[in-house]
Amino acid sequence: MRLDKYLKVSRIIKRRTVANDACDNAHVTANGRPAKASYDVKVGDILEITFGERTLKIRVLAVQEHVGKAAASELYEVVE
């Protein structure tokens, strides 16, 4: 699954276009490298998303096309 779509499906970022812009502006890294929106997300990847001064570091646990709001947080775990 594309990185921008994963960020939207997992509800880390609300809109896919915003996720796409975040990737284009190098606010998202995958496994320590800047990632483009077309990056193919796999289970076990470490994603780091920068929101202004705050940084969110997550590990991908599952990749699913459609997920309900309640189950969205089960797609990843926050890593310190």
C-alpha positions as CSV (number, residue, x, y, z in Angstrom):
1,M,0.0,0.0,0.0
2,R,1.2,3.5,-0.8
3,L,2.5,5.5,2.1
4,D,0.1,8.4,1.7
5,K,-2.9,6.0,1.7
6,Y,-1.6,4.1,4.7
7,L,-1.3,7.4,6.7
8,K,-4.9,8.2,5.8
9,V,-6.3,4.7,6.5
10,S,-4.6,4.4,9.8
11,R,-5.9,7.9,10.7
12,I,-2.5,9.4,11.5
13,I,-3.2,12.1,8.9
14,K,-6.9,13.0,8.1
15,R,-6.6,13.5,4.4
16,R,-4.6,11.8,1.7
17,T,-3.7,15.0,0.0
18,V,-2.3,16.3,3.3
19,A,-0.3,13.1,3.7
20,N,0.9,13.4,0.1
21,D,2.1,17.0,0.8
22,A,3.8,15.9,4.1
23,C,5.8,13.2,2.1
24,D,6.7,15.7,-0.6
25,N,8.0,18.2,2.0
26,A,10.2,15.5,3.7
27,H,8.2,15.4,6.9
28,V,7.9,11.6,6.7
29,T,10.8,9.1,6.9
30,A,10.6,5.3,6.4
31,N,13.3,3.3,8.1
32,G,15.5,6.4,8.5
33,R,15.2,7.6,4.9
34,P,13.0,10.3,3.5
35,A,10.0,8.6,1.9
36,K,7.9,9.7,-1.1
37,A,4.1,9.2,-1.1
38,S,4.5,6.2,-3.5
39,Y,6.7,4.3,-1.0
40,D,5.3,0.8,-0.5
41,V,4.6,0.3,3.2
42,K,5.3,-3.2,4.6
43,V,4.8,-4.8,8.0
44,G,7.7,-4.0,10.3
45,D,8.6,-0.6,8.8
46,I,9.4,2.2,11.1
47,L,7.8,5.5,10.1
48,E,8.7,8.9,11.5
49,I,6.2,11.7,10.9
50,T,7.0,15.3,11.9
51,F,4.1,17.6,12.8
52,G,5.8,21.0,13.4
53,E,7.8,20.6,16.6
54,R,6.4,17.2,17.4
55,T,7.6,13.9,16.0
56,L,5.6,10.7,15.9
57,K,7.6,7.4,15.5
58,I,5.5,4.3,14.7
59,R,6.0,0.6,13.8
60,V,3.7,-0.8,11.1
61,L,1.8,-3.8,12.5
62,A,-0.6,-4.4,9.7
63,V,-1.5,-3.1,6.2
64,Q,-5.2,-3.2,5.3
65,E,-7.2,-1.4,2.6
66,H,-10.3,-0.7,4.7
67,V,-10.4,-0.3,8.4
68,G,-13.1,1.1,10.8
69,K,-12.4,4.0,13.0
70,A,-12.1,1.8,16.1
71,A,-9.6,-0.6,14.6
72,A,-7.4,2.1,12.9
73,S,-5.0,2.3,15.9
74,E,-4.4,-1.4,15.7
75,L,-2.5,-0.9,12.4
76,Y,0.5,0.6,14.2
77,E,2.2,1.0,17.5
78,V,4.0,4.0,18.8
79,V,7.7,3.6,19.3
80,E,9.7,5.8,21.7
